[in-house]
Amino acid sequence: MVGEEKMCVRKRLSKSDENLEESEEERNSSEESLETPSNGQIDIKQLIAKKIQLTAEAEELKPFFMKEVGSHFDDFVTNLIEKSASLDNGGCAVTTFSVLKGENNHRAKDLRAPPEHGKIFVVRQSLLDELFEVDHIRTIYHMFIALLILFILSTVVVDYIDEGRLVLEFSLISYAFGKLSIVMWTWWTMFLCTLSIPYFLFQRWARGYSKSSHPVIYSLFHCLLFMVFQMGILGLGPTYVVLAYTLPPASRCIVIFEQIRLIMKAHSFVRENVPRVLNSAKKKSRTVPVPTVNQYLYFLFAPTLIYRDNYPRTPTVRWSYVAMQFAQVLGCLFYVYYIFERLCVPLFRNIKQEPFSARVLVLCVFNSILPGVLILLLIFFAFLHCWLNAFAEMLRFGDRMFYKDWWNSTSYSNYYRTWNVVVHDWLYYYAYKDFLWVFTKKFRAAAMLAVFAVSAVVHEYALALCLNFFYPVLFVLFMFFGMAFNFVVNDSRKRPIWNVMMWTSLFAGNGVILCFYSQEWYARQHCPLKNPTFLDYIQPRSWTCRYMF
């Protein structure tokens, strides 16, 4: 099948070459006729005019030619994906896709396997790694580095003027990442529990399912135990540690984000392997398809939330690439620090004596847009590109499509699909598709609403625990405005103006988030309560505090 596609492509290319040769011969003959007129003299002006005309025609035809070549390439890759996906589940698809390894195959990023086959993993680079090979795109990266250098110089100069000496203190970072020893033993406890308990429960259920006289009750019992683990051990345990030991914000983020990641990993492992055991039992097979501990352990570290026994792998590990990615993560951390130091702290310091009012709120939102957008881009680059690529390289994990070209989105529906592909895949296969499987395909809008609700609740849960207060600004923006934009600004919007509208709303939303949460944070610092109740925890303090800061 692949050979037939290649033959078709070769025939098309050969026809194109023949047409180009014919056009070249015609052009040469016309030039010869121009260069040798009847009087034997060379008409230079006529020759130059003709060449200018040919150049203009070539420039006009160039976009159509590139579009035609791109469409042929897309058709070829699409047919290849579809035929590979139609094969049986025996690793054939992964083997077939290995022919794309090492090539510029980022066009395959937009392809999705049929739902019944699940996600297909392919060896491919991250989009930014491909774009950084272009000098024009890499210049933007250099501009961000230059801006970081200016932030550092500005901080040093201001500290020298105010203090009379070079003050290189990072008190904000040391505070945010405090109590790391508690974070480490909490993470090890979560990881070891996730490694042992779900695997033990699944293995015990899988080996005893076909032998049980009451398989339904047997399955429900193990399902109940698994839910107790997910909600009790992984759900309440880290939450208790975060609140009981009063961890600082960044340390809380590490614990809570790892809690959510491990819960999603454990769910994917069970969700992908249970149907295999049920199919094996129906076929009355003697062998039970239970993955090995090494396969499960690899999955827990792999930069994906979709379980597979095997993934496409790269041949070697580029340790220089790994070191570069971790260095960029560290650079982004200091970048965020200097943004807070130079853009956020002066902003809140200048308005700290003014009471809460609409004027102060509007000024705060608009002044927070620039730092909010910079922090958003840095979080994207540090985590979705650098951090995940570093682990993918160390594990030789081949599929590096952790995001797509979300910055070109003209609709919010496309933005949600392309911003974080890792999480989107989990929500698509285990929330959206499973919802439709239970309630039939007639309830697509309800399924999308359920996915939005789950995502909004989890985002607000993480933010509330990381900041130690409940202020559902993100929930309102995500659940109401985000969902409305998803239906209104949908995939039918293709004009560039919609990309401008998407970026404008994204800028404004990040400004609102940074402003409101910063106000609430400083209000709770400067207007503390002696004996706070649960109602005080969920009631905004910035509305009642005399001064916001």
VENWO-V957242 format. One line per field, one symbol per residue. psi: psi as a letter, one per 20 degrees, with the letter a starting at -180 (. if undefined). A space follows every 50 residues. Layout:
psi->???
This chain:
psi->ghhgghgggggghhhggghhgghggggghhhghghmrhjjqpngghgghg hhghgghghhighhghhgghhggggghghggghhhirrmkjhghghiihi pirnkihihiqpqqhiiapppqoqrqhhhghiiphhhhhgghhhghhggh gggggggghhggijroomqlhgghghkrlhhhgghgghggghghhgghgg ggggghiighiqhmhghgghghgggghggghgghghfhgggghhjlqrgh hggggghhggghghgggggghhhghggghhhhilqhppnpqrhhghgghh iqlqjopqhqqpqqhrpnhhgghgghhhgghhghghghghhhhgghghhh jhiprprhghggggghiigghggghghhggggghfgghhghhghjkphok miramhijpjqhghghhignhghggghghigghhghhgjrjilghhghhg ggggggggghgghghhikqonlghgggghfgghghhhgmaiioiqhhhhg hghghgggghgggggghgghghhhhimqqgmqrhhhhipphihipgph.
